[in-house]
Amino acid sequence: MVLGNFEEEVPTAAQLEAAVDAMAMIAARHGVPPERIAGHKDHSGQTVCPGRNLARFLENGWFRARVEARAGPLTSRHKPP
């Protein structure tokens, strides 16, 4: 989805949109509600991934809102087959 050192680099608009597209597809297919989207550092104290310049889009709700807009409300109700 995205590649770079986001402790130092700022993700491009194209990288952000690609990440949203991938997350929306996965969320819709597997019924993952957007509020469950998190970064690696949210589950491990041993990493700063995705880096402060990308993490801010998770922390401020931008990713979740964009994913929900793309995937639709079915993500929280969908049950995979």
C-alpha positions as CSV (number, residue, x, y, z in Angstrom):
1,M,0.0,0.0,0.0
2,V,2.6,2.6,1.1
3,L,6.3,2.5,1.2
4,G,8.6,4.9,3.0
5,N,10.0,6.1,6.3
6,F,7.0,8.1,7.5
7,E,8.9,9.2,10.6
8,E,10.8,11.5,8.1
9,E,8.7,11.5,4.9
10,V,5.2,12.8,4.4
11,P,2.9,10.4,2.4
12,T,1.8,11.7,-1.0
13,A,-1.9,12.1,-1.8
14,A,-1.6,9.1,-4.2
15,Q,-0.2,6.9,-1.4
16,L,-3.0,8.0,1.0
17,E,-5.7,7.3,-1.6
18,A,-4.1,3.9,-2.5
19,A,-4.1,3.0,1.2
20,V,-7.8,4.0,1.6
21,D,-8.7,2.0,-1.6
22,A,-7.0,-1.1,-0.2
23,M,-8.5,-0.7,3.3
24,A,-12.0,-0.1,1.9
25,M,-11.8,-3.2,-0.2
26,I,-10.6,-5.4,2.7
27,A,-13.1,-3.9,5.1
28,A,-16.1,-4.4,2.7
29,R,-15.0,-8.0,1.8
30,H,-14.4,-9.1,5.4
31,G,-16.9,-7.0,7.2
32,V,-14.4,-5.0,9.2
33,P,-15.9,-1.9,10.6
34,P,-13.7,1.2,10.0
35,E,-13.3,1.9,13.8
36,R,-11.2,-1.3,14.0
37,I,-8.6,0.1,11.6
38,A,-5.4,0.7,13.5
39,G,-1.6,1.0,13.0
40,H,1.0,-1.5,14.0
41,K,2.2,0.7,16.9
42,D,-1.4,0.4,18.3
43,H,-0.7,-3.3,18.9
44,S,3.1,-3.3,19.7
45,G,5.3,-1.2,21.8
46,Q,8.3,-2.2,19.7
47,T,7.6,-0.2,16.6
48,V,6.7,3.4,15.5
49,C,5.1,2.0,12.4
50,P,3.4,3.6,10.5
51,G,5.5,6.6,11.5
52,R,4.2,9.9,12.8
53,N,3.5,11.5,9.4
54,L,1.2,8.6,8.4
55,A,-0.1,7.8,11.9
56,R,-1.7,11.2,12.2
57,F,-4.2,10.2,9.5
58,L,-5.3,7.3,11.7
59,E,-5.3,9.3,14.9
60,N,-7.4,12.2,13.6
61,G,-10.0,9.8,12.0
62,W,-9.2,10.7,8.4
63,F,-8.6,7.1,7.3
64,R,-11.6,5.7,9.0
65,A,-13.9,8.3,7.5
66,R,-12.5,7.8,4.0
67,V,-12.7,4.0,4.3
68,E,-16.3,4.2,5.5
69,A,-17.2,6.6,2.6
70,R,-15.7,4.2,0.1
71,A,-16.7,0.8,1.6
72,G,-20.2,2.0,2.7
73,P,-22.2,1.2,5.8
74,L,-22.2,-2.5,5.0
75,T,-18.8,-2.9,6.5
76,S,-20.1,-3.1,10.0
77,R,-23.0,-5.4,9.2
78,H,-21.4,-7.7,6.5
79,K,-20.7,-11.3,7.5
80,P,-18.2,-13.1,5.2
81,P,-19.5,-16.3,3.7
